[in-house]
Amino acid sequence: MLDLETHIANDLSVPVSQTVTALAQHIRYNADNRDSVAAILLYGSGLWQGDAEDRIWDVHVLVHRYKGFRKRLFLSVMGSFLPPNVFYTEFEYQGRILRCKYNVMRVSQFEKACRGKSFTPQVWARFAQPCRLVYAESEAMTDRIARNITAAVDRFFKMAAPFSGDEESARSFWVNGLQQTYADEMRSESEGRAAEIFAAHEQAATLRFDMWRAEKEMRGGEGKLRRRAHRPLRKLVALLRILKSSVTFENGVDYALWKVKRHSGVEVEVSAFQRRHPLIAGWPVLWKLYRKGAFK
C-alpha cells in the first residue's frame, strides 16, 4: 500500500495539457533569469474545470531568489515581507489568447508555509488540494516539493479536525476545513464552493484523507477558540496582500473584479482613476463589494 507522500508524488507527476506546458514555458522564459525558477505548480479550478476559452489559469512559481526572477529591489523587498508576489500575463498560443495569474515566492518560503509556519492558510490550504508539478529543475526539487505538499495535507487535516463534528468523514474534513480557511481570508467564495471542490476531487481527496488517518495522529492542531480569536488578524494580513498585489499585479484591478463576480455574482463599476491608483482610490470599491456581500 502506498504511503501519503508517495501518493502525492504520483499525483504531482500526472501529465498536464500542452496549454499548461506552454504557460509554464512562457513564464520561465520571460523571467529576467530563467535559471532562477526552481519549480512551477498548477493549482486551482483550471485543474478540474478544463481548458475553457475564458480560463484564467492559476500557477505557482517557486524561485531561488526574487532578484533573479525580476531585477527590481522593490519586488524583492515586498516578496520577502509579504509573499507571494502576484503577476498576470497573457499571450497568443495556437491562435488563442492564454491568460494566467501566477504567484511567485521563494522555495524556502513555500516550505515554511506548507508546514504551517505562516500566519495565514493561503499556501497550505491551496496545496493540500490536488495540484500538478509542471516544471522542476531537478529530481531533488521534485522530491522536496512532494515532502512539502505532504506537510500541507497534514496541516490542513489537523486544522479541520475540530470543525468536523462527529462525522469524521473525508467530505466533512474537506468541506468544513476549506470553509474555515475562507473565513480567515478576504475570499469571495460562494457557500457551496468548498463542496464543489471536494466533488471535483472526491477520489483523490478521499484517498488523501484515508492515508492521513492511517498514518497520523489527530493532535497538535489549532483549537476552535484560538483559530477564531486570530481570525481578524488573518483577515488583516489577507487585506495587506490584496493591497500589495495591486502594486505588482498588471491589470490586477480588472482581474480581482472578474474573480469576485465569478465566485460571488457581485459586480461593481470602477473608474479609470481607480484602476490606475487602486491604493489611493480603491477603498470605496472594497466597501461596495463588502456591502453587496462579496466577502464573508
Phi, psi and omega in degrees: 000137180291147170271173186298316182295322178293319176301316181294319177300319178293320181294320178299328187273001177300130184299147176254172182287164176299328179299312181293320177300319178296321177299313182297318179296319180299315180296313183294315184289342179262006171289153177299327174221106186297335179288350177287342183277119181269325183196157177224128182242140172260132178216179174085192189295334178299336181291327185240353178258352174089185189263072180280158182297325183263016183294134165248111186284149176250122184228144178243122183250125178256130184235162176280318180217139179299321183292337175288325182282313176225122184276061177229120183301321182302315180293323178297316181294314182295321178293324178290325183280318187215074182288158358268170165278143186240135181226164177227139177219152172214145181202164182272135179215118179052045174081010179224162179265123175262135181239140185210131168260129181225139178265145178233127175209160179290151178303318181297323177292319178299316181299313180296318182294319178298329181270010176083010181267043175223157187286329181247161182274012190309315184276306186292332177289324179290316190267001164289334177281159178304142177210176181230140175269105185277325180212139171218141185288340184198166175296324178299320178292321177302314180295321181296319180293319178301319178295319181294319180290327173300319177295323179295319177298315179299315180297318182296311184292325176296321177293320186287335188307312183292343185259002187261002175065211183271351186291315178050043176255165177301317181297316180298315180296314183291310186293311180293323179295314179297320179298324177294320179291325176298322181292340179278346186235171175275070185255136181258057183261140175290164183297331182269005186297315182298318178294324178295318179295316179298317181298324181291329183244025193306314183296309181293320181295319179293320178297319178298318180296313181298318178294319179297316179298326180286333187255333190247155171263140181277075178214164178084005179276179181263129181288167183300311185296317180295318181297315181291327179295326181274354187301316179302322179291323177296320177296322178296316178298319178298320178296318178299322178296319178298315180295320178296320181296331179296340179273321186264345190262105177299130184059030185292326180296312180296321178297315182298318180293322176297318181295316180298314180297320182296320185268329185244344183082359182274133183227136175225158177262145176233154180273167176298323179296320179294328177292320183284329186228066185295328180292327181273315190250004185275348184299318177300328178293315178300320180294318178298317179298317180296315181297329180274359176090020182288330181247138179277000000 
